[in-house]
Amino acid sequence: MTPGPRIFVLFALLSTGAHAQWLNYRSPGTPRTPDGKPDLTAPAPRTADGKPDLSGVWRVQPNSREEMKRIFGGLVDAADTLSVPGMELDYVNKYFVSVLADFKPSEAPMRPEAVARIRQRAAANGAMKVCLPGGPVAPYVPDPHKIVQTPAQIVIMYESDNSHRQIYTDGRELPKEFIQTAWQGYSAGKWAGDTLVVETAGFNDKTPLDVVGHPHGEGLRITERFHRRDFGHMDVEMTFDDPQFYTQAFTIKYAEILLPDTDVLEFVCIENEKDAAHSAKQ
């Protein structure tokens, strides 16, 4: 499924990459090079109990312009005409555009129900709706997110829609049934060596997995693996298992980059919102 012109409006609905707040505050504990700059290649920090400390402000590493053009063709050049600073198509990760970017279109593991849902959303003026939470797409949205790690749980705060996740690491398992579904689902994690393995389920089915509009059902289960390889880089692997819409489970892998000496901004989608009237015309 090739993303159409409507995705440009959707890019504009997201906050731009503004990472300039708290400019004069140097985060304590940050290793630095002789010139005072953060040393992103220093060893990864650890907590008092010896676990890797994932805390910090992170953003998804974008794919190169060459890679984006190889996958999405002229869409990259067309996106540049939008003049949305920080949201150029080569600023984002390929999976934000299409979670099935690694598949050839003829080999994408979609059931007919998935194709029908994409067309349904396209007819309703786009895959993403103004001001609704991002859902499972939140981890690879290009805006920054902040991880706060404690011994019993890890909290992730997403700048893009002010949403958050709680990943419980106190030994609990996910429930067999969920009393209520949630935009971000429910997460429980455990450590496998230096890798945090997180299981998430209990999603509602109101959000797409990407800008193209690949759907998911309430039975979606996501397994994430987080490995902080050094101070400034983290490898993330996400496996999606949703038999309702896909013929097989599939995995995406991407890297995150630390944004030192900064923080996430407050984001209020509806404040001064002017896009909805234009998106209806796309």
RABEL-V424498 format. One record per residue. N is the residue number from 1. RES is the residue in one small letter. SS is DSSP state (2 for helix, 1 for strand, 0 for the rest). OMEGA is omega in radians with two decimals (999 if undefined). Layout:
n res ss omega
N RES SS OMEGA
N RES SS OMEGA
This chain:
n res ss omega
1 m 0 -3.10
2 t 0 -3.13
3 p 0 -3.10
4 g 0 -3.10
5 p 0 -3.09
6 r 2 -3.08
7 i 2 -3.13
8 f 2 3.07
9 v 2 -3.12
10 l 2 3.06
11 f 2 -3.08
12 a 2 -3.13
13 l 2 -3.13
14 l 0 3.10
15 s 0 3.12
16 t 0 -3.05
17 g 0 -3.14
18 a 0 -3.08
19 h 0 -2.97
20 a 0 -3.11
21 q 0 -3.13
22 w 0 -3.04
23 l 0 -3.03
24 n 0 -3.11
25 y 0 3.10
26 r 0 -3.09
27 s 0 3.12
28 p 0 3.12
29 g 0 -3.14
30 t 0 3.09
31 p 0 -3.06
32 r 1 3.06
33 t 0 -3.11
34 p 0 3.13
35 d 0 3.06
36 g 0 3.14
37 k 0 3.09
38 p 1 3.13
39 d 0 -3.06
40 l 0 3.13
41 t 0 3.09
42 a 0 3.14
43 p 0 3.10
44 a 0 3.12
45 p 0 3.13
46 r 1 3.12
47 t 0 -3.11
48 a 0 -3.14
49 d 0 3.05
50 g 0 3.13
51 k 0 3.01
52 p 1 3.13
53 d 0 -3.10
54 l 0 -3.05
55 s 0 3.09
56 g 1 3.05
57 v 1 -3.02
58 w 1 2.93
59 r 1 -3.12
60 v 1 3.11
61 q 0 -3.12
62 p 0 3.00
63 n 0 -3.13
64 s 0 3.09
65 r 2 -3.13
66 e 2 3.13
67 e 2 -3.14
68 m 2 3.12
69 k 2 3.11
70 r 2 -3.08
71 i 2 -2.96
72 f 2 3.03
73 g 0 -3.04
74 g 0 3.12
75 l 2 -3.13
76 v 2 -3.14
77 d 2 -3.13
78 a 2 -3.12
79 a 2 -3.12
80 d 2 -3.11
81 t 0 -3.11
82 l 0 -3.09
83 s 0 3.03
84 v 0 -3.04
85 p 0 3.10
86 g 0 -3.13
87 m 0 3.04
88 e 0 -3.02
89 l 2 3.12
90 d 2 3.02
91 y 2 -3.04
92 v 0 3.05
93 n 0 -3.07
94 k 2 -3.09
95 y 2 3.06
96 f 2 3.08
97 v 2 3.13
98 s 0 -3.14
99 v 0 3.09
100 l 0 -3.08
101 a 0 -3.12
102 d 0 -3.13
103 f 0 2.91
104 k 0 -3.10
105 p 2 -3.11
106 s 2 -3.09
107 e 2 3.14
108 a 0 -3.03
109 p 0 -3.12
110 m 1 2.98
111 r 0 3.10
112 p 2 3.14
113 e 2 3.12
114 a 2 3.11
115 v 2 -3.14
116 a 2 -3.14
117 r 2 3.10
118 i 2 3.14
119 r 2 3.12
120 q 2 3.14
121 r 2 3.12
122 a 2 3.13
123 a 2 3.13
124 a 0 3.04
125 n 0 2.95
126 g 0 -3.09
127 a 0 -3.10
128 m 0 -3.13
129 k 0 -3.11
130 v 0 2.94
131 c 0 3.01
132 l 0 3.11
133 p 0 -3.08
134 g 0 -3.11
135 g 2 -3.06
136 p 2 3.14
137 v 2 -3.03
138 a 2 -3.10
139 p 2 -3.09
140 y 2 2.90
141 v 0 -3.05
142 p 0 3.11
143 d 0 -3.08
144 p 0 3.03
145 h 1 -3.06
146 k 1 3.10
147 i 1 3.06
148 v 1 -3.03
149 q 1 3.01
150 t 0 -3.12
151 p 0 -3.03
152 a 0 3.12
153 q 1 3.07
154 i 1 -3.14
155 v 1 3.07
156 i 1 3.13
157 m 1 -3.10
158 y 1 3.13
159 e 0 -2.95
160 s 0 3.12
161 d 0 -3.14
162 n 0 3.12
163 s 0 -3.12
164 h 1 3.04
165 r 1 2.98
166 q 1 3.09
167 i 1 -3.09
168 y 1 3.14
169 t 0 -3.10
170 d 0 3.09
171 g 0 -3.12
172 r 0 3.05
173 e 0 3.05
174 l 0 3.11
175 p 0 3.10
176 k 0 3.12
177 e 0 -3.12
178 f 0 3.13
179 i 0 -3.12
180 q 0 3.06
181 t 0 -3.05
182 a 1 3.14
183 w 0 -3.12
184 q 0 -3.11
185 g 0 3.13
186 y 1 -2.96
187 s 1 3.01
188 a 1 -3.07
189 g 1 3.05
190 k 1 -3.10
191 w 1 2.99
192 a 1 -2.99
193 g 0 3.13
194 d 0 -3.13
195 t 1 3.05
196 l 1 3.14
197 v 1 -3.04
198 v 1 3.04
199 e 1 -3.11
200 t 1 3.10
201 a 1 3.13
202 g 0 3.11
203 f 1 2.82
204 n 0 -3.07
205 d 0 -3.01
206 k 0 -3.06
207 t 0 3.03
208 p 0 3.10
209 l 0 -3.08
210 d 0 -3.14
211 v 0 3.12
212 v 0 3.12
213 g 0 3.09
214 h 0 -3.00
215 p 0 2.95
216 h 0 3.12
217 g 0 3.12
218 e 0 3.09
219 g 0 3.14
220 l 0 3.00
221 r 1 -3.13
222 i 1 3.02
223 t 1 3.13
224 e 1 3.05
225 r 1 -3.13
226 f 1 3.10
227 h 1 3.10
228 r 1 -3.01
229 r 1 3.01
230 d 1 -3.02
231 f 0 -2.99
232 g 0 -3.08
233 h 1 3.12
234 m 1 3.09
235 d 1 -3.11
236 v 1 3.08
237 e 1 3.13
238 m 1 3.08
239 t 1 -3.12
240 f 1 3.12
241 d 1 -3.07
242 d 0 -3.09
243 p 0 -3.13
244 q 0 -3.04
245 f 0 -3.05
246 y 1 -3.07
247 t 0 3.13
248 q 0 3.00
249 a 0 3.12
250 f 1 -3.01
251 t 1 2.99
252 i 1 3.13
253 k 1 3.12
254 y 1 3.13
255 a 1 3.02
256 e 1 -3.11
257 i 1 3.11
258 l 1 3.02
259 l 0 -3.06
260 p 0 3.05
261 d 0 3.13
262 t 0 -3.12
263 d 0 3.06
264 v 0 3.13
265 l 0 2.95
266 e 0 -3.12
267 f 0 3.10
268 v 0 -2.97
269 c 0 -2.96
270 i 0 -3.12
271 e 0 -3.14
272 n 0 -3.08
273 e 0 -3.10
274 k 0 -3.00
275 d 0 -2.99
276 a 2 -3.11
277 a 2 3.14
278 h 2 -3.11
279 s 2 3.13
280 a 0 -3.12
281 k 0 -3.07
282 q 0 999
